[in-house]
């Protein structure tokens, strides 16, 4: 089956065409865009152009799969986009304001252009739907969960799923035997503990704001700070904008959320850039250490995502803080292929994996449609 995969992010739309029979990636492309409401028309044009180009260059498309960041409690499996599914996804927009509305826009554009193929939504939250209650319930008034659905959902599940599979392959061991911590470090960053292929703890929560320091997102902060600024005149909208768009690496450095640029600036003596990187490393290491406490054993620490894959100095700095776990700073690892990069004497493997949510989405899309087809035949 030839599946077009569309991944709508806050700054870009990525498209891949995957042949699920041969596992070949037939085409990869990307367009940059802006996520604000005023750019909706240009995003529609970008999505339409990217879908048309992918179809023209690779031939017939049998299905389209989409990455949807927040599935809430309603979506714990991939689902065909039909009926009121799109409206349900759209209703979750305020819980993932950087992502869900972009996925909805992309789905609408692609379904208009390809009305005669199947469209399937795949959810980042689904991987974490198996979390036990002690991991997903917050220590908040119990009726909040009943009234507003307040619970930990977790994110980056599609990326974590791929990282777990690839790590097992590199180690030559079955997934069921492994205890892993997967650090997806990118513009959004999270840590997930995985035991036997299942999520047992994850740093992001009800929304993708919780957890590690990120590019422009704050990660976890004292809730009292938020109450304080609200009491002193900040509006809810202003607070949301600050936490989502004006915090994290950007806020501390005062210049950028780009790690490579911050490293260059720090090397040139920019103290704020150096501080931003130091806080990022510290919080990532703290998150990894916390996740490890949910495992009976730790076989490997897996880095993925743009920073996790490409920022070797960040990986090294994080691992240098984790010697207590038996992790030694990794060896220099040129290239971008999946590989074990553990330092000499490390009791825990350190692995670098290229994020391939698109492959997972293509597989999930094909699997769902094949199951539905078998039901129809029977």
Phi, psi and omega in degrees: 000136180260114186246127171273123180252128180242125182238102183268112178252178184291337182239353183201161171244122179253141178231138174224146171246119185244130171268108187287343178284315182263352183065018182273142171268110186278331180199143172228135178208165184207146173230136175279148176205175178250145187268355183286160186300327183293344183260013184301318182295318180292329177292321177299317178297319180296315180296315180298316181296318183292319178295315181297318180294318180297320180292317182295322186275342184241358181088200187296141176253131182269334181199161176236129177246143185235141169275123174241124188291312187245117176256357181058205178277344187284327188240102178247006177216160172301150182216143175293137179281103181201168178058230182261018184300314183297321180293323177294320177295317181297327180294341180270007188302320184292342178274343176217066189294342178276351192227308193299319181294332178289322176296318180297315178301317181294317179299317180296318180295317183287324179291330175291321184280328182234070186286345188255011175244165180280142179239129187230131176264132179240139194245135177294331182284339188299322182302330184265005182292348179268002178305139175286160186301324180296339179268330184260339183276134176273152176280063182237167178312132190299327183288347177298323180293320180289320185282317190236003179070027183290117178194167174280127175258317184079154184219185183060023183296325179294319178294316181297318179304314179293317181299321179296314180299315182290322179298317179299319180295316181294326181274349181066035182227152178290145179306321184300339183265356192257141167250118187232150163245123180253120177255104174269106183245114180205211175299326165251142184228139177207163178234136179229133172268131184233122178242119180060031179087000182244142177291128178242346176196145179207150190276326176286158190232239178297327176226170177284014179274336186283156170104227187292159168297142183230190183298301178237000179260147186287328195073196185291133175223164177300120179302335178297330176298317182294318176298320182298312183289329176292319179294337184257025168108350178287138178276164178300319179297318178295320179295316178300316179298319180295315183290325184274319193245343189230027180239201175064214181303321180299315184292313184291320182283331183074012184220317187198161172258001183277118185296318180299318179293322178295322178296319178295318180294319179297320179296333179271006175100008179285108185291326179292321177297317179297320179295318179302315179294321180296318179293319179301312180297314181301313183289326176296316179296319177298319179295320179295316178299318179296317180298322182297334180291347178271359182251150174281335176207155178239108180273325184203148169255123185247125176258135175211180186085166187304314179285316180300326181280318195253339184265082183300324180293327177291316176303314182298316181295321178296312182295329179297336178272358188244022180299330178301333179271002182087018181258129175255148178307136185288163178283155172304137185223086179295160181087181181230020179280159178292130180198157171280126185238021186305143174285162180300131178082004180289124178283339179248130178294142171245127188231140175250127182232133173287129179293127179225062175303330184298322179294317179297317179297316179300316179296314181297321178297310181298318182296316180299314183291326177292321178295314179299321179296320180293324176297318181297318181293326182281000000 
